[in-house]
Amino acid sequence: MSARRLLVLNGPNLRRLGTREPDVYGAATFDDLEALCRDTARRLDLTAEVRQTDDEAELVRWVHEAADEQLPIVLNPAAFTHYSYALRDALAQRTAPLVEVHISNPAAREEFRHTSVVASVATGTIAGFGLMSYVLAIQAVAEMLTVQNRTHATP
């Protein structure tokens, strides 16, 4: 069985992990996050492409790529979570599992962070477990793909 490709997409400011509000996001860097995602995916026979952008249009293009190629997505939309209807509409076109992920727990933070405009089009959301949120999300995608493959297997 060959590894299935997975996109791990990250929105604004996540490249600044390790220096941005370490009391909220921890001391690990974006490079640490990339390595963790790739290693986790590899153990689950997936290939993770980890990307980050501060540009909403670029993120939407990546989501279109995933929909066209039927690629599962683990997505930390960051600030786009709360107001990007363009991102939400792109995600509604998904053709594979989508797990929304957050390092912190938005529901335990400022009021404006309590609403996710993308949650309604995601398969599920994992939040509040630090970088472990990504591990859990990748594990969830791997399990969904396994179930999907079993369901569509020919006898």
N, CA, C and O atoms as a GROMACS GRO file, in nm:
protein
  620
    1MET      N    1   0.085  -0.118   0.000
    1MET     CA    2   0.000   0.000   0.000
    1MET      C    3   0.090   0.124   0.000
    1MET      O    4   0.180   0.135   0.083
    2SER      N    5   0.065   0.216  -0.091
    2SER     CA    6   0.146   0.337  -0.095
    2SER      C    7   0.085   0.444  -0.005
    2SER      O    8  -0.036   0.445   0.019
    3ALA      N    9   0.169   0.532   0.043
    3ALA     CA   10   0.124   0.637   0.134
    3ALA      C   11   0.028   0.731   0.062
    3ALA      O   12   0.050   0.769  -0.053
    4ARG      N   13  -0.077   0.768   0.131
    4ARG     CA   14  -0.175   0.863   0.079
    4ARG      C   15  -0.136   1.003   0.123
    4ARG      O   16  -0.092   1.023   0.236
    5ARG      N   17  -0.151   1.097   0.035
    5ARG     CA   18  -0.112   1.236   0.060
    5ARG      C   19  -0.217   1.308   0.146
    5ARG      O   20  -0.337   1.288   0.129
    6LEU      N   21  -0.169   1.390   0.236
    6LEU     CA   22  -0.251   1.468   0.328
    6LEU      C   23  -0.195   1.610   0.331
    6LEU      O   24  -0.074   1.629   0.338
    7LEU      N   25  -0.283   1.710   0.325
    7LEU     CA   26  -0.238   1.848   0.340
    7LEU      C   27  -0.263   1.894   0.483
    7LEU      O   28  -0.374   1.878   0.535
    8VAL      N   29  -0.160   1.949   0.546
    8VAL     CA   30  -0.172   2.012   0.678
    8VAL      C   31  -0.154   2.161   0.652
    8VAL      O   32  -0.042   2.208   0.632
    9LEU      N   33  -0.265   2.232   0.654
    9LEU     CA   34  -0.266   2.373   0.616
    9LEU      C   35  -0.279   2.462   0.739
    9LEU      O   36  -0.358   2.434   0.830
   10ASN      N   37  -0.202   2.569   0.740
   10ASN     CA   38  -0.197   2.659   0.854
   10ASN      C   39  -0.212   2.803   0.809
   10ASN      O   40  -0.150   2.846   0.712
   11GLY      N   41  -0.297   2.876   0.880
   11GLY     CA   42  -0.323   3.015   0.848
   11GLY      C   43  -0.226   3.112   0.911
   11GLY      O   44  -0.115   3.075   0.950
   12PRO      N   45  -0.269   3.238   0.921
   12PRO     CA   46  -0.180   3.348   0.958
   12PRO      C   47  -0.113   3.332   1.094
   12PRO      O   48  -0.171   3.281   1.190
   13ASN      N   49   0.010   3.378   1.096
   13ASN     CA   50   0.094   3.389   1.215
   13ASN      C   51   0.148   3.258   1.269
   13ASN      O   52   0.228   3.260   1.363
   14LEU      N   53   0.109   3.145   1.214
   14LEU     CA   54   0.156   3.018   1.269
   14LEU      C   55   0.303   2.991   1.239
   14LEU      O   56   0.366   2.911   1.308
   15ARG      N   57   0.359   3.055   1.139
   15ARG     CA   58   0.502   3.042   1.115
   15ARG      C   59   0.581   3.101   1.233
   15ARG      O   60   0.700   3.072   1.248
   16ARG      N   61   0.516   3.182   1.315
   16ARG     CA   62   0.582   3.249   1.428
   16ARG      C   63   0.572   3.169   1.558
   16ARG      O   64   0.604   3.220   1.665
   17LEU      N   65   0.529   3.044   1.548
   17LEU     CA   66   0.527   2.959   1.667
   17LEU      C   67   0.664   2.960   1.733
   17LEU      O   68   0.767   2.964   1.665
   18GLY      N   69   0.665   2.955   1.864
   18GLY     CA   70   0.789   2.958   1.940
   18GLY      C   71   0.823   3.097   1.989
   18GLY      O   72   0.887   3.113   2.093
   19THR      N   73   0.780   3.199   1.914
   19THR     CA   74   0.803   3.337   1.958
   19THR      C   75   0.672   3.410   1.981
   19THR      O   76   0.668   3.506   2.058
   20ARG      N   77   0.566   3.368   1.917
   20ARG     CA   78   0.436   3.434   1.931
   20ARG      C   79   0.362   3.380   2.052
   20ARG      O   80   0.327   3.262   2.056
   21GLU      N   81   0.338   3.464   2.148
   21GLU     CA   82   0.262   3.428   2.268
   21GLU      C   83   0.291   3.286   2.317
   21GLU      O   84   0.202   3.201   2.316
   22PRO      N   85   0.414   3.260   2.361
   22PRO     CA   86   0.448   3.125   2.406
   22PRO      C   87   0.364   3.077   2.524
   22PRO      O   88   0.350   2.956   2.545
   23ASP      N   89   0.308   3.170   2.600
   23ASP     CA   90   0.220   3.130   2.710
   23ASP      C   91   0.090   3.068   2.658
   23ASP      O   92   0.025   2.992   2.730
   24VAL      N   93   0.053   3.100   2.536
   24VAL     CA   94  -0.069   3.044   2.474
   24VAL      C   95  -0.034   2.927   2.383
   24VAL      O   96  -0.100   2.823   2.387
   25TYR      N   97   0.070   2.944   2.299
   25TYR     CA   98   0.100   2.849   2.193
   25TYR      C   99   0.220   2.760   2.221
   25TYR      O  100   0.249   2.670   2.141
   26GLY      N  101   0.290   2.782   2.331
   26GLY     CA  102   0.404   2.697   2.365
   26GLY      C  103   0.533   2.746   2.303
   26GLY      O  104   0.536   2.846   2.232
   27ALA      N  105   0.640   2.673   2.331
   27ALA     CA  106   0.775   2.711   2.287
   27ALA      C  107   0.816   2.642   2.158
   27ALA      O  108   0.916   2.680   2.097
   28ALA      N  109   0.742   2.542   2.115
   28ALA     CA  110   0.777   2.470   1.992
   28ALA      C  111   0.766   2.563   1.872
   28ALA      O  112   0.679   2.650   1.868
   29THR      N  113   0.852   2.543   1.775
   29THR     CA  114   0.856   2.626   1.654
   29THR      C  115   0.771   2.563   1.544
   29THR      O  116   0.722   2.451   1.557
   30PHE      N  117   0.753   2.637   1.436
   30PHE     CA  118   0.683   2.583   1.320
   30PHE      C  119   0.760   2.465   1.261
   30PHE      O  120   0.700   2.369   1.215
   31ASP      N  121   0.893   2.472   1.263
   31ASP     CA  122   0.974   2.359   1.217
   31ASP      C  123   0.946   2.234   1.300
   31ASP      O  124   0.940   2.124   1.247
   32ASP      N  125   0.929   2.252   1.431
   32ASP     CA  126   0.893   2.140   1.519
   32ASP      C  127   0.758   2.082   1.479
   32ASP      O  128   0.739   1.961   1.474
   33LEU      N  129   0.663   2.171   1.451
   33LEU     CA  130   0.529   2.128   1.409
   33LEU      C  131   0.536   2.050   1.279
   33LEU      O  132   0.472   1.945   1.266
   34GLU      N  133   0.612   2.100   1.182
   34GLU     CA  134   0.628   2.030   1.054
   34GLU      C  135   0.682   1.889   1.075
   34GLU      O  136   0.628   1.793   1.020
   35ALA      N  137   0.787   1.877   1.154
   35ALA     CA  138   0.849   1.747   1.178
   35ALA      C  139   0.750   1.653   1.248
   35ALA      O  140   0.741   1.536   1.213
   36LEU      N  141   0.677   1.704   1.346
   36LEU     CA  142   0.579   1.623   1.418
   36LEU      C  143   0.472   1.571   1.323
   36LEU      O  144   0.436   1.453   1.328
   37CYS      N  145   0.420   1.658   1.238
   37CYS     CA  146   0.314   1.617   1.143
   37CYS      C  147   0.367   1.514   1.043
   37CYS      O  148   0.300   1.414   1.016
   38ARG      N  149   0.484   1.538   0.989
   38ARG     CA  150   0.540   1.444   0.892
   38ARG      C  151   0.567   1.308   0.955
   38ARG      O  152   0.537   1.204   0.896
   39ASP      N  153   0.624   1.308   1.075
   39ASP     CA  154   0.654   1.182   1.144
   39ASP      C  155   0.526   1.106   1.179
   39ASP      O  156   0.518   0.984   1.162
   40THR      N  157   0.427   1.178   1.229
   40THR     CA  158   0.299   1.115   1.263
   40THR      C  159   0.236   1.054   1.139
   40THR      O  160   0.191   0.939   1.142
   41ALA      N  161   0.231   1.129   1.032
   41ALA     CA  162   0.172   1.080   0.907
   41ALA      C  163   0.247   0.958   0.855
   41ALA      O  164   0.185   0.859   0.815
   42ARG      N  165   0.378   0.964   0.856
   42ARG     CA  166   0.460   0.852   0.806
   42ARG      C  167   0.426   0.723   0.882
   42ARG      O  168   0.413   0.616   0.822
   43ARG      N  169   0.413   0.733   1.014
   43ARG     CA  170   0.379   0.615   1.095
   43ARG      C  171   0.242   0.558   1.058
   43ARG      O  172   0.215   0.440   1.082
   44LEU      N  173   0.156   0.640   1.000
   44LEU     CA  174   0.020   0.598   0.964
   44LEU      C  175   0.005   0.575   0.814
   44LEU      O  176  -0.107   0.571   0.763
   45ASP      N  177   0.117   0.560   0.744
   45ASP     CA  178   0.120   0.537   0.600
   45ASP      C  179   0.055   0.650   0.522
   45ASP      O  180  -0.015   0.628   0.423
   46LEU      N  181   0.080   0.772   0.569
   46LEU     CA  182   0.037   0.893   0.501
   46LEU      C  183   0.161   0.977   0.471
   46LEU      O  184   0.265   0.962   0.536
   47THR      N  185   0.149   1.064   0.375
   47THR     CA  186   0.253   1.163   0.347
   47THR      C  187   0.193   1.300   0.372
   47THR      O  188   0.100   1.341   0.303
   48ALA      N  189   0.247   1.371   0.471
   48ALA     CA  190   0.194   1.502   0.507
   48ALA      C  191   0.274   1.612   0.439
   48ALA      O  192   0.396   1.617   0.450
   49GLU      N  193   0.203   1.699   0.369
   49GLU     CA  194   0.260   1.822   0.316
   49GLU      C  195   0.214   1.932   0.410
   49GLU      O  196   0.095   1.962   0.418
   50VAL      N  197   0.308   1.993   0.481
   50VAL     CA  198   0.274   2.097   0.578
   50VAL      C  199   0.302   2.233   0.516
   50VAL      O  200   0.413   2.260   0.469
   51ARG      N  201   0.200   2.318   0.516
   51ARG     CA  202   0.210   2.450   0.455
   51ARG      C  203   0.156   2.555   0.551
   51ARG      O  204   0.071   2.527   0.636
   52GLN      N  205   0.208   2.678   0.536
   52GLN     CA  206   0.159   2.791   0.615
   52GLN      C  207   0.155   2.914   0.527
   52GLN      O  208   0.244   2.936   0.445
   53THR      N  209   0.051   2.993   0.545
   53THR     CA  210   0.040   3.120   0.472
   53THR      C  211  -0.030   3.224   0.558
   53THR      O  212  -0.114   3.192   0.642
   54ASP      N  213   0.006   3.348   0.534
   54ASP     CA  214  -0.065   3.460   0.595
   54ASP      C  215  -0.166   3.518   0.496
   54ASP      O  216  -0.232   3.617   0.526
   55ASP      N  217  -0.177   3.457   0.379
   55ASP     CA  218  -0.258   3.507   0.268
   55ASP      C  219  -0.384   3.423   0.251
   55ASP      O  220  -0.377   3.304   0.220
   56GLU      N  221  -0.499   3.485   0.272
   56GLU     CA  222  -0.626   3.415   0.261
   56GLU      C  223  -0.647   3.354   0.123
   56GLU      O  224  -0.695   3.241   0.113
   57ALA      N  225  -0.613   3.426   0.018
   57ALA     CA  226  -0.632   3.377  -0.119
   57ALA      C  227  -0.547   3.253  -0.144
   57ALA      O  228  -0.593   3.159  -0.209
   58GLU      N  229  -0.425   3.252  -0.094
   58GLU     CA  230  -0.340   3.134  -0.113
   58GLU      C  231  -0.399   3.014  -0.041
   58GLU      O  232  -0.398   2.903  -0.094
   59LEU      N  233  -0.449   3.034   0.080
   59LEU     CA  234  -0.511   2.924   0.154
   59LEU      C  235  -0.632   2.869   0.079
   59LEU      O  236  -0.650   2.747   0.071
   60VAL      N  237  -0.713   2.957   0.024
   60VAL     CA  238  -0.829   2.914  -0.056
   60VAL      C  239  -0.782   2.832  -0.176
   60VAL      O  240  -0.843   2.730  -0.208
   61ARG      N  241  -0.676   2.875  -0.244
   61ARG     CA  242  -0.623   2.799  -0.358
   61ARG      C  243  -0.579   2.659  -0.315
   61ARG      O  244  -0.603   2.561  -0.386
   62TRP      N  245  -0.515   2.649  -0.200
   62TRP     CA  246  -0.472   2.517  -0.151
   62TRP      C  247  -0.593   2.427  -0.122
   62TRP      O  248  -0.589   2.307  -0.147
   63VAL      N  249  -0.699   2.487  -0.069
   63VAL     CA  250  -0.821   2.410  -0.042
   63VAL      C  251  -0.883   2.362  -0.173
   63VAL      O  252  -0.931   2.250  -0.182
   64HIS      N  253  -0.882   2.446  -0.275
   64HIS     CA  254  -0.931   2.405  -0.408
   64HIS      C  255  -0.847   2.289  -0.462
   64HIS      O  256  -0.901   2.193  -0.516
   65GLU      N  257  -0.716   2.297  -0.446
   65GLU     CA  258  -0.626   2.188  -0.487
   65GLU      C  259  -0.665   2.058  -0.418
   65GLU      O  260  -0.674   1.953  -0.481
   66ALA      N  261  -0.689   2.066  -0.288
   66ALA     CA  262  -0.726   1.946  -0.212
   66ALA      C  263  -0.859   1.890  -0.262
   66ALA      O  264  -0.874   1.768  -0.275
   67ALA      N  265  -0.955   1.976  -0.288
   67ALA     CA  266  -1.086   1.929  -0.338
   67ALA      C  267  -1.070   1.863  -0.474
   67ALA      O  268  -1.127   1.757  -0.498
   68ASP      N  269  -0.992   1.924  -0.562
   68ASP     CA  270  -0.973   1.869  -0.697
   68ASP      C  271  -0.900   1.735  -0.694
   68ASP      O  272  -0.927   1.648  -0.777
   69GLU      N  273  -0.808   1.719  -0.600
   69GLU     CA  274  -0.728   1.597  -0.592
   69GLU      C  275  -0.780   1.498  -0.488
   69GLU      O  276  -0.716   1.395  -0.463
   70GLN      N  277  -0.893   1.529  -0.426
   70GLN     CA  278  -0.955   1.445  -0.323
   70GLN      C  279  -0.857   1.416  -0.209
   70GLN      O  280  -0.845   1.303  -0.163
   71LEU      N  281  -0.789   1.521  -0.165
   71LEU     CA  282  -0.692   1.509  -0.057
   71LEU      C  283  -0.755   1.545   0.077
   71LEU      O  284  -0.826   1.645   0.086
   72PRO      N  285  -0.730   1.465   0.180
   72PRO     CA  286  -0.775   1.504   0.314
   72PRO      C  287  -0.694   1.625   0.363
   72PRO      O  288  -0.580   1.646   0.322
   73ILE      N  289  -0.757   1.701   0.452
   73ILE     CA  290  -0.695   1.822   0.505
   73ILE      C  291  -0.703   1.822   0.657
   73ILE      O  292  -0.807   1.792   0.716
   74VAL      N  293  -0.591   1.857   0.720
   74VAL     CA  294  -0.589   1.901   0.859
   74VAL      C  295  -0.564   2.050   0.850
   74VAL      O  296  -0.464   2.093   0.792
   75LEU      N  297  -0.654   2.130   0.906
   75LEU     CA  298  -0.650   2.274   0.887
   75LEU      C  299  -0.654   2.349   1.018
   75LEU      O  300  -0.745   2.332   1.100
   76ASN      N  301  -0.552   2.433   1.038
   76ASN     CA  302  -0.558   2.533   1.144
   76ASN      C  303  -0.576   2.667   1.074
   76ASN      O  304  -0.479   2.728   1.029
   77PRO      N  305  -0.702   2.714   1.066
   77PRO     CA  306  -0.726   2.838   0.994
   77PRO      C  307  -0.681   2.962   1.069
   77PRO      O  308  -0.683   3.072   1.014
   78ALA      N  309  -0.640   2.946   1.195
   78ALA     CA  310  -0.595   3.058   1.278
   78ALA      C  311  -0.703   3.166   1.278
   78ALA      O  312  -0.820   3.135   1.294
   79ALA      N  313  -0.665   3.293   1.261
   79ALA     CA  314  -0.764   3.402   1.269
   79ALA      C  315  -0.873   3.390   1.163
   79ALA      O  316  -0.984   3.439   1.183
   80PHE      N  317  -0.844   3.324   1.049
   80PHE     CA  318  -0.946   3.306   0.946
   80PHE      C  319  -1.064   3.223   0.998
   80PHE      O  320  -1.173   3.228   0.941
   81THR      N  321  -1.043   3.149   1.105
   81THR     CA  322  -1.148   3.068   1.167
   81THR      C  323  -1.275   3.148   1.190
   81THR      O  324  -1.386   3.098   1.172
   82HIS      N  325  -1.258   3.272   1.231
   82HIS     CA  326  -1.368   3.348   1.287
   82HIS      C  327  -1.441   3.438   1.188
   82HIS      O  328  -1.546   3.494   1.221
   83TYR      N  329  -1.386   3.454   1.066
   83TYR     CA  330  -1.451   3.550   0.976
   83TYR      C  331  -1.436   3.520   0.828
   83TYR      O  332  -1.495   3.590   0.746
   84SER      N  333  -1.360   3.419   0.789
   84SER     CA  334  -1.334   3.401   0.646
   84SER      C  335  -1.442   3.313   0.582
   84SER      O  336  -1.434   3.191   0.581
   85TYR      N  337  -1.542   3.382   0.528
   85TYR     CA  338  -1.647   3.309   0.456
   85TYR      C  339  -1.595   3.257   0.323
   85TYR      O  340  -1.647   3.158   0.271
   86ALA      N  341  -1.494   3.321   0.266
   86ALA     CA  342  -1.432   3.269   0.144
   86ALA      C  343  -1.368   3.134   0.172
   86ALA      O  344  -1.382   3.041   0.093
   87LEU      N  345  -1.297   3.122   0.284
   87LEU     CA  346  -1.238   2.994   0.322
   87LEU      C  347  -1.346   2.892   0.352
   87LEU      O  348  -1.336   2.777   0.309
   88ARG      N  349  -1.448   2.932   0.424
   88ARG     CA  350  -1.559   2.840   0.456
   88ARG      C  351  -1.624   2.786   0.330
   88ARG      O  352  -1.651   2.667   0.320
   89ASP      N  353  -1.649   2.874   0.232
   89ASP     CA  354  -1.712   2.831   0.108
   89ASP      C  355  -1.622   2.738   0.027
   89ASP      O  356  -1.671   2.644  -0.036
   90ALA      N  357  -1.491   2.763   0.029
   90ALA     CA  358  -1.398   2.673  -0.038
   90ALA      C  359  -1.398   2.536   0.030
   90ALA      O  360  -1.397   2.433  -0.037
   91LEU      N  361  -1.399   2.536   0.161
   91LEU     CA  362  -1.398   2.410   0.236
   91LEU      C  363  -1.527   2.330   0.215
   91LEU      O  364  -1.525   2.208   0.224
   92ALA      N  365  -1.636   2.398   0.189
   92ALA     CA  366  -1.763   2.330   0.165
   92ALA      C  367  -1.757   2.242   0.040
   92ALA      O  368  -1.842   2.154   0.022
   93GLN      N  369  -1.659   2.266  -0.045
   93GLN     CA  370  -1.642   2.187  -0.167
   93GLN      C  371  -1.553   2.065  -0.146
   93GLN      O  372  -1.517   1.997  -0.242
   94ARG      N  373  -1.517   2.038  -0.023
   94ARG     CA  374  -1.421   1.930   0.005
   94ARG      C  375  -1.470   1.795  -0.047
   94ARG      O  376  -1.591   1.771  -0.056
   95THR      N  377  -1.376   1.710  -0.080
   95THR     CA  378  -1.407   1.578  -0.134
   95THR      C  379  -1.339   1.468  -0.053
   95THR      O  380  -1.336   1.352  -0.096
   96ALA      N  381  -1.287   1.503   0.062
   96ALA     CA  382  -1.217   1.409   0.150
   96ALA      C  383  -1.230   1.463   0.293
   96ALA      O  384  -1.276   1.575   0.313
   97PRO      N  385  -1.190   1.383   0.392
   97PRO     CA  386  -1.201   1.431   0.531
   97PRO      C  387  -1.129   1.563   0.554
   97PRO      O  388  -1.025   1.592   0.495
   98LEU      N  389  -1.188   1.643   0.642
   98LEU     CA  390  -1.134   1.772   0.683
   98LEU      C  391  -1.144   1.782   0.835
   98LEU      O  392  -1.254   1.775   0.891
   99VAL      N  393  -1.030   1.798   0.901
   99VAL     CA  394  -1.029   1.816   1.046
   99VAL      C  395  -0.976   1.955   1.077
   99VAL      O  396  -0.862   1.988   1.044
  100GLU      N  397  -1.059   2.034   1.141
  100GLU     CA  398  -1.018   2.166   1.189
  100GLU      C  399  -0.940   2.145   1.318
  100GLU      O  400  -0.981   2.068   1.404
  101VAL      N  401  -0.828   2.213   1.331
  101VAL     CA  402  -0.742   2.193   1.447
  101VAL      C  403  -0.697   2.328   1.503
  101VAL      O  404  -0.675   2.424   1.429
  102HIS      N  405  -0.684   2.333   1.635
  102HIS     CA  406  -0.635   2.453   1.702
  102HIS      C  407  -0.542   2.410   1.815
  102HIS      O  408  -0.569   2.314   1.887
  103ILE      N  409  -0.433   2.484   1.831
  103ILE     CA  410  -0.336   2.455   1.936
  103ILE      C  411  -0.396   2.489   2.072
  103ILE      O  412  -0.387   2.410   2.166
  104SER      N  413  -0.457   2.606   2.081
  104SER     CA  414  -0.524   2.646   2.205
  104SER      C  415  -0.672   2.609   2.194
  104SER      O  416  -0.717   2.560   2.091
  105ASN      N  417  -0.747   2.634   2.299
  105ASN     CA  418  -0.890   2.608   2.298
  105ASN      C  419  -0.962   2.742   2.276
  105ASN      O  420  -0.974   2.821   2.370
  106PRO      N  421  -1.009   2.768   2.154
  106PRO     CA  422  -1.072   2.898   2.126
  106PRO      C  423  -1.191   2.927   2.218
  106PRO      O  424  -1.216   3.043   2.249
  107ALA      N  425  -1.262   2.825   2.261
  107ALA     CA  426  -1.380   2.846   2.346
  107ALA      C  427  -1.341   2.896   2.486
  107ALA      O  428  -1.425   2.949   2.558
  108ALA      N  429  -1.215   2.879   2.523
  108ALA     CA  430  -1.168   2.923   2.654
  108ALA      C  431  -1.094   3.057   2.646
  108ALA      O  432  -1.032   3.101   2.743
  109ARG      N  433  -1.100   3.119   2.530
  109ARG     CA  434  -1.025   3.244   2.509
  109ARG      C  435  -1.121   3.361   2.488
  109ARG      O  436  -1.236   3.355   2.533
  110GLU      N  437  -1.077   3.464   2.423
  110GLU     CA  438  -1.158   3.584   2.404
  110GLU      C  439  -1.288   3.550   2.331
  110GLU      O  440  -1.295   3.456   2.252
  111GLU      N  441  -1.390   3.630   2.360
  111GLU     CA  442  -1.523   3.608   2.303
  111GLU      C  443  -1.522   3.596   2.151
  111GLU      O  444  -1.591   3.511   2.095
  112PHE      N  445  -1.444   3.681   2.082
  112PHE     CA  446  -1.446   3.679   1.935
  112PHE      C  447  -1.393   3.547   1.880
  112PHE      O  448  -1.418   3.516   1.764
  113ARG      N  449  -1.321   3.470   1.959
  113ARG     CA  450  -1.268   3.342   1.914
  113ARG      C  451  -1.367   3.226   1.931
  113ARG      O  452  -1.338   3.114   1.889
  114HIS      N  453  -1.480   3.251   1.989
  114HIS     CA  454  -1.574   3.143   2.021
  114HIS      C  455  -1.651   3.092   1.900
  114HIS      O  456  -1.708   2.983   1.907
  115THR      N  457  -1.654   3.165   1.791
  115THR     CA  458  -1.728   3.122   1.672
  115THR      C  459  -1.631   3.082   1.561
  115THR      O  460  -1.539   3.156   1.526
  116SER      N  461  -1.655   2.963   1.507
  116SER     CA  462  -1.579   2.916   1.391
  116SER      C  463  -1.674   2.910   1.272
  116SER      O  464  -1.774   2.840   1.276
  117VAL      N  465  -1.641   2.985   1.167
  117VAL     CA  466  -1.725   2.980   1.048
  117VAL      C  467  -1.692   2.857   0.963
  117VAL      O  468  -1.767   2.825   0.870
  118VAL      N  469  -1.582   2.787   0.993
  118VAL     CA  470  -1.546   2.668   0.915
  118VAL      C  471  -1.591   2.539   0.981
  118VAL      O  472  -1.594   2.435   0.914
  119ALA      N  473  -1.626   2.541   1.109
  119ALA     CA  474  -1.661   2.418   1.180
  119ALA      C  475  -1.779   2.344   1.116
  119ALA      O  476  -1.783   2.221   1.116
  120SER      N  477  -1.874   2.418   1.061
  120SER     CA  478  -1.993   2.354   1.006
  120SER      C  479  -1.966   2.274   0.880
  120SER      O  480  -2.048   2.191   0.841
  121VAL      N  481  -1.852   2.296   0.816
  121VAL     CA  482  -1.818   2.220   0.695
  121VAL      C  483  -1.704   2.122   0.720
  121VAL      O  484  -1.661   2.052   0.628
  122ALA      N  485  -1.654   2.116   0.842
  122ALA     CA  486  -1.547   2.022   0.878
  122ALA      C  487  -1.606   1.888   0.921
  122ALA      O  488  -1.719   1.882   0.969
  123THR      N  489  -1.529   1.783   0.902
  123THR     CA  490  -1.568   1.653   0.954
  123THR      C  491  -1.570   1.657   1.105
  123THR      O  492  -1.658   1.599   1.168
  124GLY      N  493  -1.472   1.726   1.164
  124GLY     CA  494  -1.464   1.741   1.309
  124GLY      C  495  -1.360   1.846   1.345
  124GLY      O  496  -1.287   1.896   1.260
  125THR      N  497  -1.356   1.878   1.474
  125THR     CA  498  -1.264   1.979   1.526
  125THR      C  499  -1.191   1.925   1.647
  125THR      O  500  -1.251   1.862   1.734
  126ILE      N  501  -1.060   1.950   1.653
  126ILE     CA  502  -0.979   1.912   1.768
  126ILE      C  503  -0.907   2.038   1.815
  126ILE      O  504  -0.839   2.104   1.736
  127ALA      N  505  -0.921   2.071   1.943
  127ALA     CA  506  -0.864   2.196   1.992
  127ALA      C  507  -0.819   2.183   2.136
  127ALA      O  508  -0.875   2.107   2.215
  128GLY      N  509  -0.714   2.259   2.169
  128GLY     CA  510  -0.675   2.274   2.307
  128GLY      C  511  -0.568   2.180   2.358
  128GLY      O  512  -0.538   2.180   2.477
  129PHE      N  513  -0.511   2.100   2.272
  129PHE     CA  514  -0.412   2.001   2.316
  129PHE      C  515  -0.270   2.037   2.272
  129PHE      O  516  -0.184   1.949   2.263
  130GLY      N  517  -0.246   2.164   2.245
  130GLY     CA  518  -0.114   2.204   2.197
  130GLY      C  519  -0.086   2.140   2.063
  130GLY      O  520  -0.178   2.117   1.984
  131LEU      N  521   0.040   2.110   2.035
  131LEU     CA  522   0.073   2.047   1.907
  131LEU      C  523   0.014   1.907   1.897
  131LEU      O  524  -0.001   1.854   1.787
  132MET      N  525  -0.020   1.846   2.011
  132MET     CA  526  -0.084   1.714   2.010
  132MET      C  527  -0.218   1.719   1.934
  132MET      O  528  -0.265   1.616   1.886
  133SER      N  529  -0.278   1.838   1.923
  133SER     CA  530  -0.402   1.851   1.844
  133SER      C  531  -0.379   1.804   1.701
  133SER      O  532  -0.467   1.741   1.642
  134TYR      N  533  -0.262   1.834   1.645
  134TYR     CA  534  -0.230   1.792   1.508
  134TYR      C  535  -0.214   1.640   1.501
  134TYR      O  536  -0.260   1.577   1.406
  135VAL      N  537  -0.149   1.582   1.600
  135VAL     CA  538  -0.132   1.436   1.603
  135VAL      C  539  -0.268   1.369   1.606
  135VAL      O  540  -0.293   1.276   1.530
  136LEU      N  541  -0.356   1.416   1.692
  136LEU     CA  542  -0.490   1.359   1.702
  136LEU      C  543  -0.567   1.376   1.571
  136LEU      O  544  -0.640   1.286   1.529
  137ALA      N  545  -0.552   1.490   1.506
  137ALA     CA  546  -0.621   1.515   1.380
  137ALA      C  547  -0.570   1.423   1.270
  137ALA      O  548  -0.650   1.370   1.193
  138ILE      N  549  -0.439   1.404   1.263
  138ILE     CA  550  -0.382   1.314   1.161
  138ILE      C  551  -0.425   1.171   1.188
  138ILE      O  552  -0.455   1.096   1.094
  139GLN      N  553  -0.429   1.132   1.315
  139GLN     CA  554  -0.478   0.997   1.348
  139GLN      C  555  -0.624   0.981   1.307
  139GLN      O  556  -0.663   0.876   1.257
  140ALA      N  557  -0.705   1.084   1.328
  140ALA     CA  558  -0.846   1.078   1.289
  140ALA      C  559  -0.860   1.064   1.138
  140ALA      O  560  -0.940   0.984   1.090
  141VAL      N  561  -0.781   1.140   1.062
  141VAL     CA  562  -0.785   1.128   0.916
  141VAL      C  563  -0.745   0.988   0.874
  141VAL      O  564  -0.811   0.928   0.788
  142ALA      N  565  -0.639   0.935   0.931
  142ALA     CA  566  -0.594   0.799   0.895
  142ALA      C  567  -0.704   0.697   0.922
  142ALA      O  568  -0.726   0.608   0.839
  143GLU      N  569  -0.771   0.709   1.034
  143GLU     CA  570  -0.879   0.616   1.066
  143GLU      C  571  -0.996   0.631   0.969
  143GLU      O  572  -1.052   0.532   0.924
  144MET      N  573  -1.032   0.755   0.936
  144MET     CA  574  -1.141   0.777   0.840
  144MET      C  575  -1.108   0.718   0.704
  144MET      O  576  -1.194   0.659   0.638
  145LEU      N  577  -0.982   0.733   0.661
  145LEU     CA  578  -0.941   0.677   0.532
  145LEU      C  579  -0.944   0.525   0.535
  145LEU      O  580  -0.981   0.461   0.437
  146THR      N  581  -0.904   0.466   0.647
  146THR     CA  582  -0.908   0.320   0.661
  146THR      C  583  -1.052   0.269   0.652
  146THR      O  584  -1.079   0.172   0.581
  147VAL      N  585  -1.143   0.334   0.723
  147VAL     CA  586  -1.284   0.296   0.718
  147VAL      C  587  -1.339   0.314   0.577
  147VAL      O  588  -1.412   0.229   0.527
  148GLN      N  589  -1.304   0.426   0.515
  148GLN     CA  590  -1.349   0.454   0.378
  148GLN      C  591  -1.298   0.346   0.281
  148GLN      O  592  -1.374   0.300   0.196
  149ASN      N  593  -1.173   0.308   0.294
  149ASN     CA  594  -1.117   0.204   0.207
  149ASN      C  595  -1.185   0.070   0.229
  149ASN      O  596  -1.209  -0.004   0.134
  150ARG      N  597  -1.215   0.038   0.355
  150ARG     CA  598  -1.284  -0.087   0.386
  150ARG      C  599  -1.424  -0.088   0.325
  150ARG      O  600  -1.469  -0.190   0.271
  151THR      N  601  -1.491   0.025   0.333
  151THR     CA  602  -1.627   0.039   0.283
  151THR      C  603  -1.630   0.025   0.130
  151THR      O  604  -1.725  -0.031   0.075
  152HIS      N  605  -1.526   0.076   0.064
  152HIS     CA  606  -1.524   0.074  -0.082
  152HIS      C  607  -1.442  -0.042  -0.140
  152HIS      O  608  -1.422  -0.050  -0.262
  153ALA      N  609  -1.395  -0.132  -0.055
  153ALA     CA  610  -1.316  -0.247  -0.104
  153ALA      C  611  -1.408  -0.342  -0.179
  153ALA      O  612  -1.523  -0.364  -0.143
  154THR      N  613  -1.352  -0.398  -0.284
  154THR     CA  614  -1.429  -0.497  -0.359
  154THR      C  615  -1.406  -0.634  -0.298
  154THR      O  616  -1.294  -0.665  -0.257
  155PRO      N  617  -1.510  -0.718  -0.292
  155PRO     CA  618  -1.496  -0.852  -0.231
  155PRO      C  619  -1.410  -0.945  -0.312
  155PRO      O  620  -1.389  -1.060  -0.273
   0.00000   0.00000   0.00000
